[in-house]
């Protein structure tokens, strides 16, 4: 399977690339800075330099040719302002969806955020509020695409703790933490279980093995 990951140098993306490459999948990561290429190569992924804030749909679609799935794991990141939440967390996700449809790639996994909502109420941190609104708007835009077999994953608060391989994965989980290792493992499980198409899922640490959690959702859907 060939998987293209937008935001290929992110902390979840690099973990995902290592997992996929380690089991023999062909993996490419879209990055903005050429200097990040070495980290992707070390993870077993092909670096693809393409700035999703300035690229056209056609530019991105060319990088998706022959892909079996795409994963949106990009983000403006800490230290960025509200404007980049809009151009990266929302607009780049929509751009990737447009490009996937143009390239004929149906499977689309979105790494979103717990609490994402285009109508998120004003909070103490206006930038974080802008982030939740941008992610929520992106999620809504992806859900309207009949040309995509989408799954939206909304992790809880992310940590860099070692993964346990055990999670709670459901439409609603309640608040909680989850390691980036376990988010990457959940993305692999969702890629493998296409019966999770059309689901918006929350993810936190838990007691169920990741693959079992994905299978249980697929069986119930």
PyMOL commands that set and color helices and strands:
alter all, ss='L'
color gray80, all
select helices_A, chain A and resi 11-22+34-43+57-64+82-103+126-143+180-192+194-196+210-220
alter helices_A, ss='H'
color red, helices_A
select strands_A, chain A and resi 2-6+26-31+46-49+69-72+107-111+149-155+157-159+166-170+177-179+199-205+208-209
alter strands_A, ss='S'
color yellow, strands_A
deselect
rebuild
show_as cartoon
